[in-house]
Amino acid sequence: MIIKNIFWDVDGVLANLNYAYYNFLTKHPKYAPIYGKIKWEDLPKVLPIVPKYGALELKTHPEQGVEMDYDFCHSPEFFTNRPLYSGVIETLKELHDKGYKQFTLSATFDVETKKKFLNKLLAEVSDFLTIECVQHGKFMHDSAKEDMLKKCFEKYGLKAEETVLVDDRIYNQYAAINVGAHPIRYRCEFTTDLPEELKDIPEVRNMQELKEWLANNTTQG
């Protein structure tokens, strides 16, 4: 398999969105009275994981999901408080040195706000990492990442079959498949197993495993 391009999902792959959610639920003045004392491992009890997502999502809260998501997105002190996972910067630099073209692909409520945040968060690799963001669609009916992959292939002259999408969300594995790219499932905290029909998709749990998978299963032509 020849791979030349890597599209990184940000939240849950490069940056720890779960950390941001935990701080939001336990410290935001509206939600701290209810969730201020929850333990880290109890996050899935507060935010039941929908099978199509396979990871934590504020919108999945059974009563306050839409409200929580709005408050989170409009609270910069919580929205931007998502640190990079260990080894991210070093891995991106190493893969750049090996010749891979790298992009982030992030769906968001406010493209300009998210781009500004990502440029700051990923400043150390901004000389070679292309940051792309796209507006969220409707909940559970969002083909934004699929559409954005197609646009990026055309914009940057890339071949889908030479591209991997590294993403934690299950529905984005389908997005990669639908455009002819290769999905890699990233297992961050609290992610659930892939459905049976996607069991052949490779899964990695950290940047080292991702590098090993590329080394063992792909070439750059």
Secondary structure, 3 states (H helix, E strand, C coil): CECCEEEECCECCCECHHHHHHHHHHHCCCCHHHHCCCCHHHHHHHCCCCCCCCCCCHHHCCCCHHHHHHHHHCCHHHHCCCCECCCHHHHHHHHHHCCCEEEEEEEECCHHHHHHHHHHHCHHHCCCCEEEEEECCCCCCCCHHHHHHHHHHHHHCCCHHHEEEEECCHHHHHHHHHCCCEEEEECCCCCCCCCHHHCCCCEECCHHHHHHHHHHHCECC
